[in-house]
Amino acid sequence: MKAKQLMSLLLVGSALALASCDPAGTTSSSPTQSPSDTGNSQTSPVDTGSSSSSSSEEQSTPEPSKEYAISQIEAKDQTYTVRGVVDAKTTKGFVITDGTASVYVYLNAEPSAYSIGDYLEVEGKIGAFNGMFQFTAEAKIAKLSETPSYTIPEPKTLTAADLDKWSKATSFAVTDMKEYKWQATAGKSGDYFTLNLAGSEVTVEPSYKPDEFNIEEGATYEVTAYFAGYAGEKYGNYAAFYLTSLTKTSEGEDPTPDPDPEPSDDYAIGQITSAGTYTVRGVVDALTTQGLIITDGADSIYYHDRDAAAEFSIGDYVEASGTVSTYNGAFQFDYENASIQALSGQSGITPAAPTALTKAIADSWATKSNFGTDEIKEYTWTAVAGETTVTSSKGQTTYYLFPVDGSNTTIEAIAPTSDFSIEVGATYTVTAYFGGFYKTYASIYLTSLTKTGDATGPAETKIANINKVGNYTVKGVIDAITTKGFVVNDGTAAIYYHLNSTVPSTYKIGTAVQLSGMVSSYHGFYQFTKDDEVTVLNEDLGITIPAATPLTAEIADSWVGKESFAMTELKKYTWTSTAGKISADGKSFFTLKIDGSDALIEPSYTPSSFVITTGATYNVTAYFGGYSTSSDYAAVYLTNLVAAD
């Protein structure tokens, strides 16, 4: 174990200029960064920092009046000056700690000018990656000749409870960036090594791993590393760490199975209780466009591989071998580190009969983050088909929904094959394998779909009564207009109609309309979309729209991380805000935060009639439109914006 008590730090000579590094020449065991998204072992978003801008360094002893303790870092887009000792290095930056907390300094380059134990001052703007605060690449860095008086804490022992807690979080404080120690058998997930903790199903990945840490798949190591945040589903569901030491304690074993082994419990799917390397046998019992379900009659697992989905058929006897990790809390083989082959002879396997899916079962999924292979089984139920549209960095994707009566759990069919013709609004008898749960939705892999009723016209209701995906008709008046749609209020609640294009001049503030169609969910609220019918009504509906509610910091804080809202929460608020600006995925967005709250509030689809200037203070009136848990911001639809006196 490395010594943690700081030794005297002496600097000799003149100032050292920070060496310029070619980003294309560096290597990383994790992808590039995005300021408002989590990281991923499968998809790489855009860097937070500009690759043409490197951190600057000076040899100095700055004025202490500028200094903060690292533990005082508590907000993005704010500028801080902190001092600390380098205690971990990666291929893209380094961790400094001052004994109160630790923070990552992202350079987007090899930190060749700095060594473990260097005492530094860092000044710059704070961003976030994987939910963890960090300095961006534009930070100014100075080596200090002083000797700090604090002691760096010893590494804590990593537990499964720690990992489980982090997997449910969307943001972390700098005090959460602690150094941990544990023992791990190295595996792989895609192109990245894993150092998973025995007894936990959470994937652990060393991020931006320096070449000095040589990892051999299958070998066992004593690991120490700083926790660096958690990447959500969009980027692979893994806990990120920055390595500080790695000691091999045993060599890896060859996971290659006997080419024709005798059947035994060694090949039962139920043996899979944690991430690792396995070989299993079973029959194909469900196909998607992206993979297939293998069952041995007792348990089941998903094999993720679009080529395999095209190669195999229902009933084929197969053997899968390779790395198993988790996705949406469920175990699966990943084609990049696994193989599948057809076996000859009779399997003797009979897939279990489908289990009747109930509200209680669907609700129970939402309370769990991990599922055993015995829970990945086939269910049957009756559902009215719906749909929802999800927007990501790759564009918009539409998913078909098959809700269970009485349950608020969203059930999405993942990658259904062309064999399934789905009509929104029609009633079906569904059989499908449960495939895991993430945040607000359960994944299912369809096995059969029988239409039992045609789509019927939606019944008229009040907006406040909308509490699940389905067909609805509502009447109300337009009370807010954006560049992509408008808000309709019927006096009981409001709902957004997402047109996804310029709003026709026919629709104005105060216009009475009828909306009719299938509502889907977005940012935690139900909404109508472009395919739903809009009718202008030439009548007075007698609707009184409630006055705007004063927005408080407590209300704004209550939105953070929340994944679903009642329609009565989509209401109009008023507050005073000094406009800010952030950048994400190569785009810039205005912010209208409220004093006293860390909640990032972004006006969405803002019409050109609202001119916002960074640094100006405004009296704001806007409808709250939901919370993006993937990008950590509250969406609002402006109705009024007046410069404050």
C-alpha positions in Angstrom: 0.0 0.0 0.0 1.3 3.4 -0.9 2.2 5.8 2.0 -0.6 8.3 2.5 1.2 10.8 4.8 2.4 13.7 2.7 6.1 14.4 2.6 7.8 17.7 2.1 7.4 19.0 -1.4 10.3 21.0 -2.8 10.4 22.6 -6.3 13.7 23.6 -7.8 14.2 25.7 -10.9 12.1 27.8 -13.1 8.5 27.4 -14.2 7.6 24.4 -16.2 5.3 24.9 -19.2 2.6 22.3 -19.6 3.5 20.0 -22.4 1.2 20.0 -25.4 -0.3 16.6 -26.1 -2.0 15.4 -29.3 -5.4 14.0 -28.2 -5.3 11.6 -31.1 -2.1 10.1 -29.8 -3.4 9.3 -26.3 -5.1 6.1 -25.2 -8.1 5.6 -23.0 -10.0 2.8 -21.4 -13.1 5.0 -21.3 -14.7 7.3 -23.9 -14.4 11.1 -24.3 -16.6 13.3 -22.2 -19.8 15.3 -22.4 -20.6 17.8 -19.7 -24.2 16.9 -19.2 -24.2 13.2 -20.0 -22.7 10.1 -18.4 -19.9 8.1 -20.0 -20.2 4.9 -21.9 -18.4 1.8 -22.9 -20.2 1.6 -26.2 -20.9 5.2 -27.4 -18.5 8.1 -27.1 -20.0 11.6 -26.7 -18.2 14.9 -27.3 -15.5 16.2 -24.9 -16.3 18.8 -22.4 -13.1 20.7 -23.0 -11.8 22.0 -26.3 -9.0 19.8 -27.7 -7.3 22.9 -29.0 -7.1 24.4 -25.5 -4.8 23.0 -22.9 -4.5 23.9 -19.2 -1.9 26.5 -18.4 0.8 26.1 -15.7 2.9 28.6 -13.7 5.3 28.2 -10.8 3.9 30.5 -8.1 2.4 30.9 -4.7 -1.0 32.6 -5.4 -2.8 34.8 -2.9 -4.6 32.5 -0.4 -7.7 34.8 -0.4 -8.8 33.1 -3.7 -8.6 29.6 -2.3 -11.5 27.2 -1.5 -11.4 23.9 0.2 -12.2 21.2 -2.4 -15.3 20.2 -0.3 -16.8 23.6 -1.1 -17.2 22.8 -4.8 -21.0 22.3 -5.0 -22.2 23.7 -8.4 -21.5 23.3 -12.1 -20.7 26.3 -14.3 -19.1 28.1 -11.3 -15.4 29.1 -11.0 -13.4 27.8 -8.1 -9.7 28.0 -7.0 -8.6 25.1 -4.9 -5.3 23.6 -3.7 -4.5 19.9 -3.4 -2.0 17.1 -4.0 -2.0 14.9 -7.1 -3.0 11.5 -5.9 -4.0 9.7 -9.1 -3.1 10.2 -12.8 -5.0 9.0 -15.9 -4.4 9.4 -19.7 -6.7 12.5 -19.6 -6.0 14.3 -16.3 -5.4 13.8 -12.6 -7.1 13.7 -9.2 -6.1 16.2 -6.5 -7.1 15.9 -2.9 -6.8 18.2 0.1 -8.0 15.8 2.8 -11.5 17.3 2.8 -12.5 16.0 -0.6 -11.1 15.2 -4.1 -11.7 16.5 -7.6 -10.7 15.4 -11.1 -8.9 17.9 -13.3 -9.8 17.0 -16.9 -7.0 18.0 -19.3 -8.0 16.0 -22.4 -4.3 15.1 -22.6 -1.6 13.1 -20.7 -0.7 15.0 -17.5 3.0 14.6 -18.2 4.0 17.8 -16.3 2.7 16.5 -13.0 3.7 13.7 -10.7 2.0 12.0 -7.8 2.6 14.1 -4.7 2.8 17.5 -6.6 1.1 20.3 -4.7 -1.0 22.3 -7.1 -3.4 25.2 -7.3 -6.2 24.8 -9.9 -8.5 27.6 -11.0 -11.3 27.2 -13.4 -14.9 26.4 -14.2 -16.6 23.3 -12.9 -18.3 20.8 -15.2 -19.6 17.3 -14.5 -19.0 13.9 -16.0 -20.7 10.6 -14.9 -22.5 12.8 -12.3 -19.2 13.8 -10.6 -17.9 17.4 -10.5 -14.6 18.1 -12.3 -12.5 21.0 -13.6 -12.7 21.4 -17.4 -9.8 21.5 -19.7 -9.5 25.3 -19.6 -8.5 25.3 -16.0 -5.3 27.2 -15.0 -2.8 25.1 -13.0 0.1 26.2 -10.9 2.7 24.1 -9.0 3.3 25.3 -5.4 6.5 25.3 -3.4 4.7 25.1 -0.1 4.3 21.9 2.0 0.6 21.1 2.8 -0.2 20.2 6.3 -3.1 17.7 5.8 -3.1 13.9 5.5 -4.8 12.0 2.7 -7.2 9.4 4.0 -6.5 5.7 3.7 -8.5 3.8 1.0 -11.9 2.6 2.1 -13.0 -1.0 1.5 -15.4 -1.1 -1.5 -18.7 -2.9 -0.7 -21.6 -4.2 -2.9 -23.8 -1.7 -0.9 -21.6 1.2 -2.2 -21.9 0.1 -5.8 -25.7 -0.5 -5.5 -26.2 3.0 -4.0 -24.1 4.6 -6.8 -26.0 2.8 -9.5 -29.2 4.5 -8.4 -27.7 8.0 -8.2 -27.6 10.7 -10.9 -25.2 13.1 -9.2 -22.5 13.1 -6.6 -20.7 15.5 -4.3 -16.9 15.9 -4.4 -16.8 14.3 -1.0 -18.0 11.1 -2.8 -14.8 10.9 -4.8 -12.9 8.8 -2.3 -10.2 6.2 -2.8 -11.4 2.6 -2.4 -9.7 -0.8 -2.3 -11.0 -4.3 -3.3 -10.1 -7.5 -4.9 -11.3 -8.2 -8.5 -11.0 -10.7 -11.3 -10.4 -8.8 -14.5 -13.0 -9.1 -17.2 -14.0 -7.2 -20.3 -17.1 -5.3 -21.4 -16.9 -4.3 -25.1 -13.4 -2.9 -25.6 -13.0 -2.0 -21.9 -11.6 -3.9 -19.0 -13.7 -4.5 -15.9 -12.6 -4.9 -12.3 -15.9 -6.1 -10.8 -16.5 -6.7 -7.1 -17.5 -10.2 -6.2 -21.1 -10.2 -4.9 -22.1 -7.2 -6.9 -23.8 -7.1 -10.3 -22.6 -3.5 -10.9 -19.9 -3.3 -13.7 -16.7 -1.5 -12.5 -14.5 0.1 -15.2 -11.1 1.8 -14.8 -11.4 5.0 -16.8 -8.6 6.5 -18.9 -6.3 3.7 -17.7 -2.5 4.6 -18.0 -0.3 2.1 -19.7 1.6 1.4 -16.5 -1.5 -0.5 -15.3 -1.4 -3.7 -17.4 -4.6 -5.7 -17.0 -4.9 -9.4 -18.0 -8.4 -10.7 -18.5 -9.1 -13.5 -16.0 -6.3 -12.5 -13.6 -7.1 -11.5 -10.0 -5.9 -8.1 -8.6 -5.8 -6.1 -5.4 -7.1 -2.7 -6.6 -7.1 0.8 -5.2 -8.8 3.5 -7.2 -10.8 6.7 -6.8 -14.5 6.5 -7.4 -15.3 8.7 -10.4 -19.0 8.6 -10.9 -21.6 6.3 -12.5 -22.5 6.1 -16.2 -26.2 5.4 -16.8 -27.9 3.2 -19.4 -27.2 5.5 -22.3 -23.5 4.9 -21.8 -23.3 1.3 -20.5 -24.3 1.3 -16.8 -21.0 1.2 -15.0 -19.2 2.6 -12.1 -16.1 4.6 -13.2 -12.8 4.6 -11.2 -9.4 6.2 -11.6 -6.7 3.6 -10.7 -4.0 4.4 -8.1 -2.5 0.9 -7.7 -3.0 -2.6 -9.1 -1.3 -5.7 -7.8 -1.8 -9.1 -9.5 -2.4 -11.9 -7.0 -3.2 -14.8 -9.4 -3.0 -15.6 -13.0 -6.1 -16.0 -15.2 -7.4 -19.3 -16.4 -8.3 -20.3 -19.9 -12.1 -19.8 -20.2 -12.3 -21.8 -23.4 -14.6 -24.8 -22.9 -14.1 -28.4 -24.0 -15.4 -28.4 -27.6 -17.8 -31.3 -26.8 -18.2 -31.6 -23.1 -20.6 -33.9 -21.3 -23.8 -32.2 -20.1 -23.4 -31.0 -16.5 -24.4 -28.3 -14.1 -21.4 -26.4 -15.3 -23.4 -25.3 -18.3 -26.6 -24.3 -16.5 -27.7 -20.7 -16.9 -28.5 -20.5 -13.2 -24.7 -20.7 -12.4 -24.5 -17.0 -13.4 -24.8 -15.0 -10.2 -22.3 -12.2 -11.0 -20.5 -10.7 -14.0 -17.7 -12.9 -15.3 -16.8 -15.5 -17.9 -19.3 -18.4 -18.4 -20.3 -21.1 -20.8 -24.0 -22.1 -21.0 -26.3 -24.3 -23.1 -29.9 -23.9 -24.0 -32.5 -23.4 -26.7 -33.4 -20.1 -28.5 -36.8 -19.0 -27.3 -37.1 -15.4 -28.4 -35.6 -13.3 -31.2 -35.1 -9.6 -31.5 -33.4 -7.5 -34.2 -30.4 -7.2 -31.8 -30.1 -10.6 -30.2 -31.9 -13.7 -28.8 -33.0 -15.3 -25.5 -31.5 -18.6 -24.5 -33.3 -20.7 -21.9 -32.4 -24.1 -20.3 -35.9 -24.6 -19.0 -35.1 -23.2 -15.6 -33.4 -19.9 -16.3 -32.8 -17.6 -19.2 -30.3 -15.0 -20.5 -30.1 -12.6 -23.4 -27.3 -12.9 -26.0 -26.7 -9.4 -27.6 -25.7 -9.9 -31.2 -27.6 -8.8 -34.3 -25.7 -11.3 -36.5 -26.7 -14.2 -34.2 -30.3 -13.0 -34.3 -30.2 -13.4 -38.1 -28.4 -16.8 -37.9 -30.5 -18.7 -35.4 -34.2 -19.7 -35.2 -36.6 -20.4 -32.3 -35.8 -23.9 -30.9 -32.2 -24.1 -32.0 -29.9 -25.8 -29.4 -26.9 -23.5 -28.8 -23.9 -23.0 -26.6 -22.8 -19.5 -25.6 -19.4 -18.7 -24.1 -17.7 -15.6 -23.0 -18.1 -12.5 -20.9 -21.4 -11.8 -19.1 -22.2 -8.3 -17.9 -25.4 -6.5 -16.9 -27.8 -4.3 -18.9 -30.9 -2.8 -17.4 -30.0 -4.9 -14.3 -30.2 -8.2 -16.2 -27.3 -10.5 -17.2 -26.4 -10.8 -20.9 -23.7 -12.0 -23.1 -22.1 -9.3 -25.3 -21.0 -10.4 -28.7 -17.7 -8.4 -28.6 -16.5 -10.8 -25.9 -18.6 -13.9 -26.4 -19.3 -16.5 -29.0 -22.3 -18.7 -29.8 -22.5 -21.9 -31.8 -25.2 -24.4 -32.8 -25.1 -27.8 -31.1 -26.1 -31.1 -32.7 -28.5 -33.6 -31.2 -31.6 -33.1 -29.0 -31.4 -30.6 -26.2 -34.1 -32.3 -24.1 -35.1 -28.8 -22.9 -38.7 -27.7 -22.6 -39.1 -23.9 -22.1 -41.3 -23.1 -19.1 -44.9 -22.0 -19.7 -45.4 -18.2 -19.6 -46.4 -16.7 -16.2 -49.4 -14.5 -16.0 -48.1 -10.9 -15.6 -49.9 -9.0 -12.9 -49.8 -5.4 -11.6 -48.0 -6.6 -8.5 -45.2 -8.2 -10.6 -44.8 -5.2 -12.9 -44.7 -2.8 -9.9 -42.1 -5.0 -8.2 -39.7 -4.5 -11.2 -39.6 -0.8 -10.5 -38.3 -1.4 -6.9 -35.2 -3.4 -8.1 -31.9 -2.6 -9.9 -30.7 -6.2 -10.4 -32.3 -9.4 -11.5 -31.2 -13.0 -11.4 -31.4 -15.3 -14.4 -34.5 -17.0 -12.8 -36.3 -13.6 -13.2 -35.7 -13.3 -16.9 -38.7 -15.4 -17.9 -41.6 -15.3 -20.2 -44.9 -13.6 -19.2 -48.3 -13.3 -20.8 -50.9 -10.5 -20.4 -53.4 -8.4 -22.2 -52.5 -4.8 -23.2 -53.6 -1.9 -25.3 -50.5 -1.0 -27.5 -49.1 2.5 -27.0 -45.9 4.2 -28.1 -43.3 6.7 -26.7 -40.6 8.7 -28.4 -37.2 9.0 -26.8 -34.7 11.7 -27.8 -31.0 11.1 -27.5 -27.7 12.2 -29.1 -28.5 9.7 -31.9 -31.9 11.3 -32.7 -35.4 10.2 -31.9 -36.5 6.6 -31.3 -40.0 5.3 -31.0 -40.8 2.4 -28.7 -44.0 0.3 -28.5 -45.6 0.1 -25.1 -47.7 -2.8 -23.6 -48.9 -1.6 -20.2 -50.4 -3.8 -17.5 -53.8 -2.6 -16.2 -53.4 -0.7 -12.9 -49.6 -0.5 -13.0 -47.7 2.7 -13.7 -44.6 0.7 -14.9 -43.8 1.5 -18.5 -43.3 -1.7 -20.4 -41.3 -1.3 -23.7 -40.8 -3.8 -26.4 -37.1 -3.8 -27.3 -36.0 -4.3 -30.9 -39.1 -6.3 -32.0 -38.6 -8.2 -35.3 -40.7 -7.4 -38.4 -42.8 -10.5 -37.7 -44.7 -8.3 -35.1 -47.1 -5.9 -36.7 -48.2 -3.4 -34.0 -51.1 -1.0 -34.2 -51.2 1.7 -31.6 -54.5 1.6 -29.7 -55.3 -2.0 -30.6 -55.6 -4.7 -27.9 -53.3 -7.7 -27.8 -52.6 -10.8 -25.9 -48.8 -10.5 -25.3 -46.2 -13.1 -24.5 -42.7 -11.8 -23.9 -39.5 -12.3 -21.9 -38.8 -9.7 -19.2 -35.4 -8.2 -19.9 -34.7 -5.9 -17.0 -35.7 -2.5 -15.6 -34.1 1.0 -16.0 -35.3 4.1 -14.2 -38.9 4.2 -15.4 -39.3 1.3 -17.9 -39.2 -2.4 -18.1 -37.7 -4.0 -21.2 -39.4 -7.0 -22.8 -38.5 -9.2 -25.8 -41.7 -10.3 -27.6 -42.3 -13.9 -28.4 -45.9 -13.7 -29.6 -48.6 -11.1 -30.2 -52.2 -11.8 -30.9 -54.6 -9.0 -31.7 -57.9 -9.3 -29.8 -59.4 -5.8 -30.4 -59.2 -3.0 -32.9 -58.1 0.5 -31.9 -61.0 2.5 -30.5 -61.5 6.3 -30.4 -60.2 7.8 -27.2 -62.7 8.9 -24.5 -62.8 12.5 -23.5 -61.3 13.3 -20.1 -59.8 16.0 -18.0 -56.0 16.5 -18.3 -55.6 15.9 -14.6 -57.0 12.4 -15.0 -54.2 11.3 -17.4 -52.0 8.9 -15.4 -50.7 6.3 -17.9 -50.0 5.8 -21.6 -53.3 5.5 -23.6 -55.8 7.0 -25.9 -57.3 10.3 -24.7 -59.3 13.3 -25.9 -59.0 16.6 -24.0 -60.2 20.1 -24.5 -58.4 23.3 -23.4 -56.9 26.6 -24.4 -53.3 27.2 -25.6 -51.4 29.0 -22.9 -47.8 28.7 -24.1 -46.2 28.3 -27.5 -42.7 27.0 -28.3 -40.8 26.4 -31.6 -41.9 22.8 -31.5 -45.4 22.7 -30.0 -47.6 24.3 -27.4 -49.1 23.8 -23.9 -52.8 23.3 -23.5 -54.5 24.0 -20.1 -58.1 22.9 -19.2 -58.1 24.5 -15.8 -57.4 21.2 -14.0 -53.9 20.7 -15.4 -51.8 21.3 -18.5 -50.3 19.0 -21.2 -47.7 19.6 -23.9 -48.4 18.9 -27.6 -45.1 18.1 -29.3 -45.5 19.0 -33.0 -41.7 18.7 -33.7 -41.9 21.5 -36.2 -42.9 25.2 -36.5 -46.3 25.9 -34.9 -48.8 27.1 -37.6 -50.1 30.6 -37.1 -53.6 29.1 -36.6 -52.6 28.3 -33.0 -52.3 31.3 -30.8 -52.4 32.0 -27.1 -56.0 31.6 -26.0 -57.1 29.4 -28.9 -59.5 26.7 -27.8 -58.5 23.3 -29.1 -59.2 19.6 -28.8 -56.4 17.1 -28.7 -57.1 13.5 -29.5 -54.7 10.5 -29.7 -52.2 8.3 -27.9 -50.2 10.1 -25.2 -46.6 9.1 -24.5 -44.1 10.1 -21.9 -41.2 12.5 -22.1 -39.1 14.0 -19.3 -41.5 12.4 -16.8 -44.7 13.9 -18.2 -47.3 12.5 -20.6 -47.7 14.5 -23.8 -49.5 14.4 -27.2 -47.2 14.2 -30.3 -47.3 15.2 -33.9 -49.4 12.2 -35.1 -52.2 13.1 -32.7 -55.2 15.1 -34.0 -55.7 18.8 -33.2 -59.0 20.5 -33.8 -59.5 24.3 -33.3 -62.8 24.9 -31.5 -64.9 27.9 -32.2 -66.4 28.0 -28.8 -65.9 29.4 -25.3 -64.9 26.6 -23.1 -65.3 28.7 -19.9 -61.8 27.7 -18.7 -60.1 29.8 -16.0 -56.3 29.2 -16.1 -54.8 29.3 -12.6 -52.4 32.2 -11.8 -48.7 31.4 -11.9 -47.2 29.8 -8.8 -44.2 31.5 -7.2 -41.2 29.2 -7.8 -39.1 28.5 -4.8 -35.7 26.8 -4.4 -37.4 23.9 -2.6 -39.7 23.3 -5.5 -36.9 23.4 -8.0 -34.8 21.0 -5.9 -37.7 18.6 -5.7 -37.6 18.2 -9.5 -34.0 17.0 -9.5 -33.6 13.4 -10.5 -37.4 12.8 -10.4 -38.4 10.5 -13.2 -42.2 10.9 -13.3 -44.7 13.6 -12.5 -48.5 13.9 -12.1 -50.1 16.1 -14.8 -51.1 18.6 -12.1 -47.3 19.4 -11.7 -47.1 20.7 -15.3 -48.1 24.1 -14.2 -47.0 27.8 -14.6 -44.4 29.3 -12.3 -42.9 32.7 -11.9 -39.5 33.6 -10.5 -36.5 36.0 -10.9 -33.4 34.7 -12.5 -30.0 35.8 -13.8 -29.5 34.2 -17.2 -26.6 31.8 -17.7 -25.3 29.6 -20.5 -23.9 26.1 -20.7 -22.5 24.0 -23.5 -23.3 20.3 -24.2 -22.8 18.0 -27.2 -21.4 20.9 -29.2 -24.5 23.1 -28.5 -25.1 26.1 -26.2 -28.2 26.4 -23.9 -29.4 29.3 -21.8 -30.2 28.7 -18.1 -32.7 30.5 -15.8 -31.8 29.1 -12.4 -33.4 30.2 -9.2 -31.3 31.5 -6.3 -30.7 29.0 -3.6 -31.1 25.9 -5.8 -28.6 23.9 -7.8 -31.3 22.7 -10.2 -30.3 23.6 -13.8 -33.4 25.2 -15.4 -33.3 25.3 -19.2 -36.0 27.0 -21.4 -36.9 24.5 -24.1 -37.7 25.3 -27.7 -37.6 29.0 -27.0 -39.3 31.2 -29.6 -37.3 34.1 -31.1 -39.7 36.6 -29.4 -37.9 35.8 -26.1 -34.4 37.4 -26.3 -32.1 36.2 -23.5 -28.8 37.8 -22.7 -26.3 36.0 -20.5 -25.8 37.9 -17.2 -29.1 39.8 -17.5 -31.7 39.4 -14.8 -35.3 38.6 -15.7 -38.8 38.1 -14.2 -39.7 34.8 -15.7 -43.0 33.1 -16.2 -42.9 29.5 -17.6 -44.5 26.1 -17.5 -42.5 23.4 -15.9 -42.1 20.7 -18.5 -40.3 17.8 -16.8 -36.8 16.7 -15.8 -34.2 15.2 -18.0 -32.4 12.6 -15.8 -29.9 11.8 -18.6 -28.8 15.4 -18.9 -29.6 16.7 -15.5 -31.9 19.7 -16.2 -35.4 20.9 -15.7 -37.2 21.9 -18.9 -39.5 24.9 -18.9 -41.7 26.5 -21.6 -41.6 30.3 -21.5 -44.8 32.3 -21.4 -43.3 35.7 -20.3 -39.8 37.2 -19.9 -39.3 40.8 -18.7 -36.0 42.4 -17.7 -36.0 43.0 -14.0 -35.6 46.5 -12.7 
